[in-house]
Amino acid sequence: MTLYFEDLAVDDEWTSDEYAVTEAEIREFADQYDPQWFHTDPDRAAEKSPYGGLIASGWHTAAMSMRLLVDCFLTEAATMGAKGVDELRWREPVQPGDRLSVRATVLEREVDSDQRGTVRLHVETTNAADEVVFSMVGIVMFARRDT
């Protein structure tokens, strides 16, 4: 069933399955997009970083969060893209072996036109210890049902 703007209500919530983060993907993403030593060099990161080892780029964490959000909710929704993101925060480092999941909650909804509405979604990504590692408020456009 496709979810349209009219199907969404404040406080509606979705939770994703878990995603296991690997060292290989952390390094691959960082090599391509954020080649800082604490993302790419596990030996140096273990010795010299305050994190005690390799950590994922915050942008990689955002990308993994987006994938989980699409899989648990947006695939079945009549989304039309996003207007932006507010309150993006990297709260805890993500390390190899972490298991991430996403929870998305509708904060607000507003009609834009006969064709679409905007929904503010609070998104939190947590690890297996239920620590919030990433959060944001997505400003997402949803198609309205044909009237």
C-alpha positions in Angstrom: 0.0 0.0 0.0 1.3 3.4 -0.9 1.3 6.0 1.9 0.3 9.4 0.8 0.4 12.7 2.7 -3.2 12.2 4.0 -2.2 8.8 5.5 0.4 10.3 7.8 -0.4 11.7 11.3 1.7 13.4 13.9 3.4 10.8 16.2 3.2 8.0 13.5 6.4 6.0 13.9 8.4 3.5 12.0 11.4 1.4 13.1 13.9 -0.3 10.8 15.6 -3.7 11.0 19.2 -3.7 12.2 22.2 -3.1 9.9 25.6 -4.4 10.7 28.5 -2.0 10.0 31.7 -3.5 8.7 35.3 -2.1 8.8 35.6 -2.7 5.1 32.6 -0.4 4.3 33.8 2.3 6.7 37.2 2.3 5.0 35.7 2.1 1.5 33.3 5.0 2.0 36.0 7.1 3.7 38.6 6.4 0.9 36.1 7.7 -1.6 34.4 10.6 0.3 36.0 11.5 3.6 39.7 10.2 3.7 40.6 11.3 7.2 43.0 9.0 9.1 40.5 8.1 11.8 38.2 6.7 9.1 40.8 5.0 6.9 43.8 3.9 9.1 42.8 1.4 11.7 46.3 1.1 13.2 46.8 4.8 13.6 43.2 5.3 14.8 43.6 2.7 17.5 46.8 4.3 18.7 46.1 8.0 18.5 42.4 8.7 18.2 40.2 9.5 21.2 37.7 6.8 19.9 40.1 3.9 20.5 39.9 2.7 16.9 38.4 3.3 13.5 35.1 5.2 13.2 32.7 5.8 10.4 32.5 9.1 8.7 29.5 11.1 9.9 28.4 11.3 6.3 28.6 7.5 6.0 26.4 7.3 9.2 23.9 9.6 7.5 24.0 7.5 4.3 23.4 4.3 6.3 20.6 6.0 8.2 19.0 7.1 4.9 19.1 3.5 3.6 17.5 2.2 6.7 14.8 4.9 6.5 14.1 4.1 2.9 13.8 0.3 3.6 11.5 0.7 6.7 9.2 3.4 5.4 10.0 5.5 2.4 9.9 2.7 -0.2 6.1 2.4 0.5 5.5 6.1 0.5 4.6 8.6 -2.2 7.7 10.8 -1.5 8.7 13.5 -3.8 12.1 14.3 -2.4 13.1 16.6 0.5 13.4 20.3 1.0 16.3 19.9 3.4 17.4 18.7 6.8 17.3 20.5 10.2 19.1 19.6 13.4 21.5 17.1 11.9 23.7 15.8 14.7 26.4 13.1 15.0 26.0 12.1 18.6 28.2 9.1 19.1 30.9 7.5 16.9 29.9 4.5 14.8 32.5 1.7 14.8 33.0 -1.6 13.0 30.6 -4.2 14.4 28.0 -1.7 15.5 24.4 -2.7 14.6 22.3 0.3 13.7 18.6 0.8 13.5 16.4 3.8 12.6 13.3 5.2 14.2 11.3 7.9 12.3 8.5 9.9 13.8 6.2 12.4 12.2 6.6 15.8 14.0 4.5 18.0 11.8 2.6 18.0 8.5 1.6 20.9 6.3 -0.4 21.1 3.0 1.7 22.8 0.3 -0.7 22.5 -2.6 -3.3 20.2 -4.1 -0.5 18.0 -5.3 1.7 17.7 -2.2 2.3 18.3 1.5 5.5 18.6 3.6 6.2 16.3 6.6 8.8 17.0 9.2 10.2 13.6 10.2 12.4 13.2 13.3 14.9 10.5 12.6 17.1 8.8 15.2 19.7 6.2 14.5 20.7 4.0 17.4 23.3 1.3 18.0 22.7 -2.1 19.7 23.2 -0.4 23.1 20.3 1.9 22.3 22.6 4.9 22.2 21.6 7.6 19.7 24.5 7.9 17.2 22.8 10.2 14.7 19.7 12.4 14.5 18.0 14.8 12.1 14.7 16.3 11.1 14.0 15.6 7.5 11.7 18.0 5.6 10.1 15.6 3.2 7.5 16.2 0.4 4.7 13.7 0.0 2.3 13.4 -2.9 -1.4 14.0 -2.0 -4.0 11.5 -3.1 -5.9 12.4 -6.3 -9.0 14.3 -5.3 
